[in-house]
Amino acid sequence: PGADPDFISKVQSRKVCLENCIVSDQEMLISGSIRVANISYHKQVIVRYSLNNWITHDDICASYVANSNDGPTDRFSFTLPVPHYFGIGSKMEFALMYTTGGHIHWDNNDGQNYVIECYNKAMSDADASDQSWMHFL
C-alpha cells in the first residue's frame, strides 16, 4: 500500500495505514511497516491477529522506527512469527490499531482485514522435480 501515490494523504485522513508487509518463507516470519499520523508524542500501535477466523486473537506491539518522523507521520515496524503448524490452507488475518491522544484508530483493510494465506503452488517440470511448494499470499 505504501507505493500508492496517495498513501500519505490516506495516512492523514485515516490516521493509520499498513505501509508494507513481507512474508519470509525461509524464516517463517511476517514483517511489515505501519505509518501513523503524528497527532501527539505519545502513541501506541498494535497489530491484532487471528489464526482461527477471530475465534481468538492476539496483540503485539509495533515498535517505533528510529528517525522515521517526517513531520506529519511516524513509522512503526512489526514482526509476527508464523506458527510451526501453519501450512497449506492456513490463514492469518490482521488489523492495525493506533492509540494516541485518547483516541483509537483502526486500519482493517476497508473492513476486509489483511490476510496472509498459505496455498499450494504447482510448478512445471522444468521448475522442480517436486510438483508443489508452499506459497504465501
C-alpha positions in Angstrom: 0.0 0.0 0.0 2.9 2.4 0.7 3.6 2.7 -3.1 0.2 4.3 -3.7 0.8 7.9 -4.8 -2.0 9.0 -2.3 -0.5 7.0 0.6 0.5 9.9 2.8 -2.9 11.6 2.3 -4.6 8.3 3.3 -2.4 8.2 6.5 -3.5 11.8 7.3 -7.2 11.0 6.8 -7.3 7.5 8.3 -4.6 8.2 10.9 -3.0 4.7 10.5 -2.2 2.6 7.4 -0.2 -0.5 6.6 2.8 0.6 4.5 4.1 -2.8 3.5 4.1 -6.5 4.6 6.5 -9.2 3.6 6.4 -13.0 4.3 9.7 -14.7 4.6 9.2 -18.4 3.7 12.6 -19.4 5.0 12.4 -17.8 8.4 8.6 -18.2 8.6 8.1 -14.6 9.7 5.7 -11.9 8.7 7.2 -8.4 8.9 5.9 -5.1 7.9 5.8 -1.4 8.5 2.9 0.9 9.5 2.6 4.7 9.0 0.6 6.8 11.5 -0.3 10.4 11.6 1.8 12.3 14.1 -1.1 13.5 16.2 0.7 13.5 19.5 4.0 12.5 21.0 2.6 9.5 23.0 1.3 6.8 20.8 0.8 3.0 20.7 0.5 0.8 17.6 -0.8 -2.7 18.0 -1.1 -5.5 15.4 -4.2 -7.6 16.2 -4.1 -11.0 14.5 -6.1 -14.3 14.4 -5.3 -17.7 13.1 -8.8 -19.1 13.6 -11.2 -16.7 11.9 -11.3 -14.4 15.0 -12.5 -17.1 17.5 -9.4 -15.9 19.4 -6.9 -13.2 18.7 -3.5 -12.0 19.9 -2.0 -8.5 20.0 1.6 -7.5 19.5 3.1 -4.0 19.9 4.7 -2.5 16.9 8.0 -0.7 17.5 8.8 2.9 16.6 11.4 3.1 13.8 14.1 5.5 14.9 14.4 8.7 12.9 11.3 7.9 10.8 9.4 11.0 11.7 9.0 13.1 8.6 6.9 15.8 10.3 3.3 14.7 9.5 3.9 10.9 10.0 5.8 8.3 12.0 6.8 4.7 11.0 6.4 1.6 13.2 7.5 -1.9 12.4 6.3 -5.3 13.4 7.2 -9.0 13.1 4.8 -11.9 13.6 6.2 -15.4 13.9 4.4 -17.9 11.7 3.4 -20.9 13.8 5.1 -24.2 13.1 1.7 -25.8 12.2 0.9 -23.1 9.6 0.7 -25.0 6.3 -1.3 -25.4 3.1 -4.8 -23.9 3.7 -3.8 -21.9 6.8 -4.8 -18.3 7.1 -3.8 -15.4 9.3 -5.9 -12.2 9.4 -4.7 -9.0 11.0 -5.7 -5.4 11.6 -3.9 -2.4 13.0 -4.8 -0.3 16.0 -3.3 3.1 16.7 -4.0 4.8 20.1 -3.0 8.4 20.7 -4.5 11.4 22.4 -7.2 9.3 23.9 -8.5 8.1 20.5 -8.3 4.7 18.8 -7.9 4.5 15.0 -8.1 1.3 13.0 -6.8 0.1 9.7 -8.6 -3.1 8.8 -8.2 -3.0 5.0 -11.5 -1.3 4.5 -13.4 -3.9 6.5 -11.8 -6.9 4.9 -8.8 -7.3 7.3 -5.3 -8.1 5.9 -4.9 -11.8 5.1 -1.9 -14.0 4.8 -2.8 -17.3 3.3 -0.7 -20.4 2.6 -1.5 -22.3 -0.5 -0.1 -25.0 -2.8 1.5 -23.6 -5.9 2.0 -26.0 -8.8 5.3 -25.9 -10.7 6.2 -27.0 -14.2 8.6 -30.0 -14.7 11.3 -27.6 -15.7 11.0 -25.7 -12.4 11.3 -28.6 -9.9 11.0 -32.3 -9.6 8.6 -31.8 -6.6 5.4 -30.6 -8.2 4.3 -28.2 -5.4 5.6 -25.9 -2.7 4.2 -23.6 -0.1 3.4 -20.1 -1.2 2.0 -17.2 0.8 -0.4 -14.6 -0.5 
